[in-house]
Amino acid sequence: MIKTPAAALSARKLAPYVDFMSFGTNDLTQYAFAADRENAAVEQYFDDASDVIFRLMQAVHEDVPDMPLSVCGELAGRPEHIPRLLQCGIRTLSVAPALIPMTKEAIRKTTCNKPT
């Protein structure tokens, strides 16, 4: 599980020891922004759809392009962000069962062009 920025930036070193990598976007966001989504004093800074999070995922994909990548976290179940996840090399999404039809539809409507 890639749950910290340090883990994301260490993907090359971790790669020989794993068959795949999965981003825990809730924890990754919490550590990237030092903002717990359950702490009212700092929850306003918790933004799991920030460019920062996508840049970390993209960096992992660029560092280990042949590694299967997945996302486990609330971000995976939000259709408006699926195109960007796919652009980052994510090919597996872990979502609640009720979100599967909506997620599949979002994937079908997406083309995997690299961001400009």
RAKA-V506066 format. One record per backbone hydrogen bond with DSSP energy under -0.5 kcal/mol. CO is the residue of the C=O (numbers start at 1). NH is the residue of the N-H. If there is no record, write none. Layout:
BEGIN
CO	NH
CO	NH
END
This chain:
BEGIN
1	3
2	24
4	8
5	9
6	10
7	10
8	11
10	13
10	14
11	15
12	16
14	17
15	18
19	68
21	70
22	2
22	24
23	25
23	72
24	28
25	29
26	30
27	31
28	32
29	33
30	34
30	35
36	39
38	40
39	42
39	43
42	45
43	46
45	47
47	50
50	53
50	54
51	55
52	56
53	57
54	58
55	59
56	60
57	61
58	62
59	63
60	64
62	65
64	67
68	21
69	91
69	92
70	23
71	94
72	25
73	76
74	77
75	78
77	79
78	81
78	82
79	82
79	83
81	85
82	86
83	87
84	88
85	88
85	90
86	89
89	69
92	71
93	95
94	73
96	99
96	100
97	100
99	103
100	104
101	105
102	106
103	107
104	108
105	109
107	110
111	113
END
